[in-house]
Amino acid sequence: MNVTEDHMDRYPFGLQQYRAAKLRVYENAEVCVVNADDALTMPVRGADERCVSFGADVGDYHLNRQQGEIWLRVNGEKVLNTSEMKLTGRHNFTNALAALALADAVKLPRASSLKALTTFTGLEHRFQLVWEHNGVRWINDSKATNVGSTEAALNGLQVKGTLHLLLGGDGKSADFSPLARYLQGDNVRLYCFGRDGAQLAQLRPEVATQTETMEQAMQAIARQVTSGDMVLLSPACASLDQFRNFEVRGNEFARLAQELGG
């Protein structure tokens, strides 16, 4: 889908070493599905004729906005209006393009693929609405264990009120700076916890609250939320500094959302 910094503690020579490891997946592939929005996903050599691309605005599979509606298109042909999908958000629409490209590559019936896209409700811990009360939405995106995943969640996100963003955990030596451009709005508040909470708070310190634990951060949020706000756990970090895995972290977020969110 994309190549962004992750597990950098395992790659002493940096992002290009990590990328080289990821690109090995193409070596024996009959079809390479690549992200036209991320040049780092492109094979280095020898695979151009095997490549099919997807992207938000460009690619063989791409999105197209017409008269306020967003369509999935394949080689210029409209195949599905995103209003028919249960998932929302630009990142989910591009994920749908990737899934459709893969399904076409293995020659699944297109009608079956499109039906699946209109009925799929999403997975746990992936931008999952876990609680809504008094106009406040609590979103569990605990699977966002790296910067790229959190960027995907924030890209194009529109919130009527204030976005209360929970960041923190073990950053695995990642560079958090790409997140900064998504955090400049007047309606953004940061709550940073865990091992790398202090580093994350530096992304925009004037709106950041730093706590030791996620629970403490959520307690602080619960005292401030009003109708129209969104509370989003999209931590950009692994969970292992305080939780057994990202699922446990997400389940704890969901429990606290119901407990603290009234």
Secondary structure, DSSP 8 states (H G I E B T S, - for coil): ------SGGG-TT-HHHHHHHHHGGGTT-SSEEEETT-GGGS-SSS-GGGEEEEESSSSSEEEEEETTEEEEEETTEEEEEGGGSS--SHHHHHHHHHHHHHHHHTT--HHHHHHHHHH----TTSSEEEEEETTEEEEE-TT--SHHHHHHHHTT---SS-EEEEEESB-TT---GGGGGGS-STTEEEEEESTTHHHHHTTSGGGEEE-SSHHHHHHHHHTT--TT-EEEE--SSBSTTTSSSHHHHHHHHHHHHHHH--
